[in-house]
Each structure stands twice: as C-alpha cells, then as structure tokens.
Amino acid sequence: MDEASLVARIKAAEEANECQGVVDAMREGASNASVAEDGCNALWVLANSNNNKRIGEAGGIAMILSMMEEHGESNADVVKNGCGALSNLACNAQNKRNILAANGVSIVERMKSTWASNEGVQAMADGALAILRN
C-alpha cells in the first residue's frame, strides 16, 4: 500500500478511536517516515486513560519505539510525536513497565541527544524521561 493510503488509514483509525487500526497501518508502512510521523502522532492523540491499555495491547509501544529507532535520526517529528505518545502511555503502570523493558529510556535519551538543538524534541523527550524515571 502506498504512503498516502496508509496515512489516510491512520487518520481514519484515529478519528474512529481504533487504536489497533493505527498500529496495523504503522506496521504495514514501517519503512516510511511519513507513516511513522503520522502514526506516532495518532497514538499520542489517542493515548488517554480510556485507550492506554488498548494501545499497549495492540503493540503500540513496540511500534513507537521501532519507528523512533528507524526514522528518529532523520525525522524530528517522529521523535517528538513518539515521546509525546510514550509520556501519555506511561501513565498506565503496565505500559510503563513495558516501555522500560524495551529500553525505552535509552532510545529516548539517544534521540534527545541526536536532536539537541530542537526545542520541541527536547521538551517532549524531557517529559517522557521524567515520567519514565519516576
């Protein structure tokens, strides 16, 4: 499936509050930075007390971290959106344990260092690290 179709699927799934649909589209377009950026943003938007568990169970945490590792060196918005999503997801105790077990802190730290001059990335990374280290 092409980039535009995957991005459209992500947006439609976000609007329908379908966490699994977002993660599935991200998985299908994992090699595409635009899909990563939009997918991480959608999960950030969806990550709330009603959806945090669902996103974790759908594989969203692993997908965010994977996208950050694959595209984070070249796309600051993937990192910013991913850190925002991780911050919200970590409010759920099981998600926080899963993020920590998946080396989430080291991934966020590495991306923070990569984008040291980007204020948006720095703010979101600092927020994610504060929650994960608490």
C-alpha positions in Angstrom: 0.0 0.0 0.0 1.3 3.5 -0.8 2.2 6.2 1.7 -0.9 8.3 1.0 -3.2 5.3 1.6 -1.5 4.4 4.8 -1.6 7.9 6.1 -5.3 8.1 5.3 -5.9 4.8 7.1 -4.1 6.2 10.2 -6.2 9.3 10.2 -9.4 7.4 9.7 -8.5 5.0 12.5 -7.6 7.9 14.8 -11.0 9.6 14.1 -12.7 6.3 14.8 -10.7 5.8 18.0 -9.4 2.5 16.6 -6.0 2.0 18.2 -5.4 -1.3 16.6 -6.1 0.2 13.2 -3.4 2.9 13.7 -0.8 0.3 14.8 -1.6 -2.0 11.9 -1.2 0.8 9.4 2.1 1.8 11.0 3.3 -1.8 10.9 2.4 -2.0 7.2 4.2 1.2 6.4 7.1 0.8 8.9 9.7 1.8 6.3 8.1 5.1 5.6 9.0 8.2 7.7 5.7 10.0 6.9 3.7 6.9 8.1 5.9 6.8 11.2 5.3 10.5 11.9 1.5 10.4 11.4 1.2 7.1 13.3 3.1 8.3 16.3 1.0 11.5 16.3 -2.2 9.5 16.1 -1.1 7.3 19.1 -0.2 10.4 21.0 -3.7 11.8 20.4 -5.3 8.5 21.3 -3.2 7.8 24.4 -5.5 8.7 27.2 -6.9 6.8 30.2 -9.5 5.1 28.0 -7.1 3.9 25.4 -3.7 3.5 27.1 -4.3 -0.2 27.8 -5.7 -0.9 24.4 -2.7 0.8 22.7 -0.3 -1.3 24.8 -2.1 -4.5 24.0 -2.2 -3.6 20.3 1.6 -3.4 20.2 1.7 0.4 20.0 4.6 0.8 22.4 6.9 -1.5 20.4 5.7 0.2 17.2 6.5 3.7 18.5 10.0 2.6 19.8 10.7 0.9 16.5 9.6 3.9 14.5 11.8 6.2 16.6 14.8 3.9 16.1 14.2 3.6 12.3 13.3 7.2 11.5 14.3 9.2 14.5 17.8 10.1 13.3 16.3 11.8 10.2 12.9 13.0 11.3 12.5 15.1 14.4 8.7 14.9 14.3 8.8 11.1 14.6 10.8 11.6 17.8 8.6 14.5 19.2 5.4 12.6 18.5 6.8 9.3 19.8 7.9 10.9 23.0 4.5 12.6 23.5 2.8 9.2 23.0 5.2 7.5 25.3 4.6 10.1 28.0 0.9 9.6 27.9 1.2 5.8 27.6 3.5 5.6 30.6 0.7 6.8 32.8 -0.5 3.2 32.8 1.7 1.1 35.1 1.9 -1.9 32.8 2.8 0.3 29.8 5.5 2.0 31.8 7.0 -1.4 32.7 6.8 -2.4 29.0 8.5 0.8 27.9 11.2 0.3 30.4 11.7 -3.3 29.5 12.0 -2.4 25.8 14.9 0.0 26.5 12.6 3.0 26.0 14.7 5.3 28.2 17.9 4.7 26.3 16.0 5.2 23.0 14.6 8.5 24.2 17.9 9.6 25.5 19.6 8.8 22.2 17.0 10.7 20.2 17.2 13.6 22.7 21.0 13.7 22.0 20.5 13.5 18.3 18.1 16.4 18.3 19.9 18.6 20.9 19.1 21.8 19.0 15.4 21.1 18.5 13.4 22.6 21.3 10.2 20.6 20.6 12.1 17.3 20.7 13.9 18.4 23.9 10.7 19.3 25.7 8.9 16.1 24.7 11.9 13.9 25.5 12.4 15.6 28.9 8.7 15.0 29.7 8.9 11.3 28.7 12.1 10.8 30.6 10.6 12.4 33.8 7.7 10.1 33.7 9.7 7.0 32.9 12.3 7.7 35.6 9.8 8.5 38.3 
